[in-house]
Structures are given as structure tokens and as C-alpha cells.
Amino acid sequence: MTILTVLDMSCEHCVKRIAACLTELNLDYRIDLSNKQVEIEDLKDNDINDVITALAEIGYVASVVE
């Protein structure tokens, strides 16, 4: 599992936009608004950098939790 922090995710609208983005990438994910985190189960054919870039394209800065 890969965990991303998305500090500028602040509301349900943000969650919906991020969910739409991740669904388009065919990812299995869980969004935790209270902790501002996204858990991705299996990246499949996607590289984490592709995910971070896709989120940046819709206005969200994401970073991997080490």
C-alpha cells in the first residue's frame, strides 16, 4: 500500500475531485479527509509519480508518506 498526503484537501468537494481522478486511473484507493491522506492499494500499471502528476493537474499537491 502507498500512502499519499494531500495537505490542500480540505472538504468533500476536494474528496470528490480526487476520487474522480483516481478512479480514472483505475486505482483501488481510500480517501481519509480528516488525516488528509489517500491510501492506494495497488498501483497496477501506474507509477506513483504518474498519480502525483495527475493530482497536480487538478490542483492538489501530493507527497508520499515515508
N, C-alpha and C positions, 0 to 999 in steps of 0.2 A: 504494500500500500504506500502511496505517495501522499504526503500532506502539504498543501499549499496554504500560506497565509495571504489573505486579501484584505489589507488594512482599510481600504476605502469602500468595502462592502458594509453599508450602514442600514439597509432597510429591505423590506420584502421585494420592492421593485428591483433592487440590485440582485437579490437572490434569483428572481425570475430571469433576468438578463443573463446571469452567469449560467444558470441551468440550461437555458436555450443554447448557449454557446457550447457547453459540454455535451449536450445531447446531440448537437450537430456533428461533434467529433466522435460520436458513438462510444462514449465513455460510461463506465459504471462509477457513480460518484455519490457523495453525501455532502450536503452543504450545512455548515453549522454557523448560523448568523451570529449567535452570542459570542463565539470564540473567533469569528472572522476567519474561519478555515474551511477548506474544501478537501475532502478525502477522496482520492481516486484509487479504486480497487486494482485495476489492471489497465495499463496504458495501451495494451494491444499493439496496434501498428503506429501509435503516436509516440513521439519523443516528448519528454516533459517540456523541452524548450518550445515545441510547437504549441503546447497547451498555454504556456505563459505568453507566447506571442499572440495567440487567439484572444486571450483575455485582455491583453494590452490594446488590441484593435477595437475592443468595445469599451475601453476606458478604465480598465482595472489593472492595477499593478499587483502581481502575484510573486511570491518567493517561496522556495522550498524550505520546509521546516527540517532542520538537520537533526 
